[in-house]
């Protein structure tokens, strides 16, 4: 069963807060992985792998490069859930 967008968003925000030591209440849909959190490419790859596991989606490398904001990522997950 597909998850609701809000549930996905909340799980993602919790994961980002924990993984990147960011205050949960400062995370917004516009959060930019490249500029708003201190994530290098390895951190981002690990986050993508975690997201794939959490939501049972497959994110290609090409797609991952285009997922710059939290909202884009949430929308992608919603569209690609099995």
N, C-alpha and C positions, 0 to 999 in steps of 0.2 A: 504494500500500500504506500502510495506516495505521501511524503510528509508535506505539511503546510509550509509555505514560504516563511512565515514568522518563526516556526520551530527551527527551521534550518538556519535562519539568521541568528537566532539566539544561541544555538549550538556552535555556530561559527564564531560568534563574538566571544563566547566563553573560551573557546579554544585559543583564539588570538590573544585574549587577555592573559591567559595562563602561559602560553608558549612564549610570548614576547614581552611579558611583564608590563602590560599596559593596563591602566585602570579601566575596568569594564564600562563605567559610565562615560568614558571619553570616546568609546567606539561608536561610530556612526556608519550608516550605509555608504557614505562617501569616503570612508577610510581607504587611503591609497597604500597598497602594500609596499610600493617603491619609495614613498616619501614620508609616510606618517608613522611607520614602525621601523625599527632598526633590524631589518631582515636582509640577509645576504642571499645569494642564489641558492645556497644549500638549505638555509632555513625555509625558503619558499618551496623548494622541492619536497622537503619533509612535510610541510603544511599540505601540499597537494596530495601526497600519499596518504596522510591522515584523513583528509577530506574524502578521498576515494573510499577508504575503509569505513568512515563514519556513515556515509550516505549511499554506499554501494553504487558509485558512479565511476566511469572511466574518463579521465581527463587527458587528452592527448597533449604532447609537449607543445604543439602549435597552439592549441586552445589555451593552455596554461599561460603562455606568454601574453595572451590578450586579456587575461583576468587580472585587471589592475586594481579594481576596487572591490570592497566587500560585497556591494550590491550586485556587481557583475557576476561575482562568484556564486552568490545565492541564486540569481536568475538562471545561471548555467546549470546548477544542481537541480533546480526545479524542472528544467527542460529535459534533463538527461537521466532522471531517476528511472530505475527499472521497476 
